[in-house]
Amino acid sequence: MNWQAIVLTLELAGLTALILLAVGIPIAYWLTNSRWRWKFLVESVVALPLVLPPTVLGFYVLVAMSPTSILGRWYQAMVGHPLAFTFEGLVVASVLYSLPFAVQPFTSAFGAVDRRLVEASWTLGVAPIATFFRITLPLSVAGVVTGVVLSFAHTLGEFGVVLMIGGNIPGVTRTVSIDIYDEVQAMNYDGAGQTALVLLAFSFFVLSVVYAVNRNVWAAWPMK
């Protein structure tokens, strides 16, 4: 079993989930409260990775990271090497690929908050940002947890985007999904099966957490 690939994948998924928590909440809040008539265009862009083939998304991200692009030239000038085929490149691609898995649960949770509570807070003179942290966010914890966990789990199973952006560099870009593919190609089904079993068990645990949070299963076990 390739523990190096497993640790790398967990690092990638954890960092992606944290970035999406920071980036996804403002986007979801804007989508929930904006009255802009063309808002659906932004919603479509956010949801695009849900329907776009991973290889297509990976290709365009790879082009955007190339040394001939503005982003690629800027990054190479800053750090001295290209962004593609690096762990940092995988993080950028993973954030884009898992964006809807975080933003959509956040948006649903924010939209489910009783608007009267928010308006009452505003009437009492509480600033919008303070109202968000005191009322909206606490009432949306289940949706926020769901978005973070789903984006984490989705990153664990990435293959097409990871292969396009990161290639297969041991210790740098070789994730669990790439390692399983390599083991199968080498006819090492035992090794592939062990790694796949670990990923299966972990994915099941992650999804169980999501459903437990959404169904308030812990209410049956009150703290004493």
KAURMO-V289488 format. One record per run of one state. SS is the DSSP state (H for helix, E for strand, C for the rest). FROM is the first residue (numbers start at 1). LEN is the number of residues. If there is no record, write none. Layout:
ss=SS from=FROM len=LEN
ss=SS from=FROM len=LEN
This chain:
ss=C from=1 len=2
ss=H from=3 len=31
ss=C from=34 len=5
ss=H from=39 len=13
ss=C from=52 len=2
ss=H from=54 len=12
ss=C from=66 len=4
ss=H from=70 len=10
ss=C from=80 len=7
ss=H from=87 len=25
ss=C from=112 len=3
ss=H from=115 len=9
ss=C from=124 len=4
ss=H from=128 len=12
ss=C from=140 len=1
ss=H from=141 len=16
ss=C from=157 len=3
ss=H from=160 len=7
ss=C from=167 len=9
ss=H from=176 len=10
ss=C from=186 len=3
ss=H from=189 len=26
ss=C from=215 len=2
ss=H from=217 len=4
ss=C from=221 len=4
